[in-house]
Amino acid sequence: MTCLSLPGFRVIAESHRAGYGLWKLDLALPDGGTVEWFPLPDPPLRSL
């Protein structure tokens, strides 16, 4: 799944949660912190 390029972030792990049909990415921040990201397959449209 990894085809992600976000300046300042590095993918350190990815896992598929089959029970939910979702992916989870663990991203490393420049300051050493981490973020878990759950991209949604069909996100709702948002207005600006």
C-alpha distance (Angstrom), angle and dihedral (degrees) to the residues before:
residue distance angle dihedral
M1 . . .
T2 3.78 . .
C3 3.77 107.6 .
L4 3.76 94.3 127.0
S5 3.77 126.1 130.0
L6 3.78 116.9 -179.7
P7 3.80 117.0 163.1
G8 3.79 109.3 -119.2
F9 3.81 95.3 18.3
R10 3.79 130.5 92.4
V11 3.81 124.5 -164.8
I12 3.80 107.2 -124.1
A13 3.82 99.1 170.5
E14 3.77 140.7 1.1
S15 3.77 130.9 -168.2
H16 3.77 136.2 178.5
R17 3.78 116.8 -132.3
A18 3.78 99.4 -153.5
G19 3.81 94.2 -176.3
Y20 3.79 89.3 61.8
G21 3.80 98.6 29.0
L22 3.81 88.9 -124.7
W23 3.77 138.2 125.7
K24 3.79 123.8 -137.1
L25 3.79 122.5 -155.8
D26 3.79 124.8 -165.6
L27 3.79 108.9 -150.6
A28 3.81 126.5 -164.2
L29 3.80 117.8 -138.4
P30 3.81 122.5 -146.1
D31 3.84 90.8 -112.3
G32 3.84 92.0 57.1
G33 3.81 96.6 -98.6
T34 3.79 124.2 124.9
V35 3.80 135.1 -138.1
E36 3.80 128.9 -160.2
W37 3.80 111.8 -142.6
F38 3.81 124.6 -166.9
P39 3.83 107.7 -169.4
L40 3.79 111.6 -155.6
P41 3.83 117.9 -129.3
D42 3.83 94.3 -139.3
P43 3.80 108.5 17.9
P44 3.80 117.4 -167.4
L45 3.78 117.7 -102.5
R46 3.78 113.9 -101.0
S47 3.75 127.7 -155.4
L48 3.78 121.3 -136.6
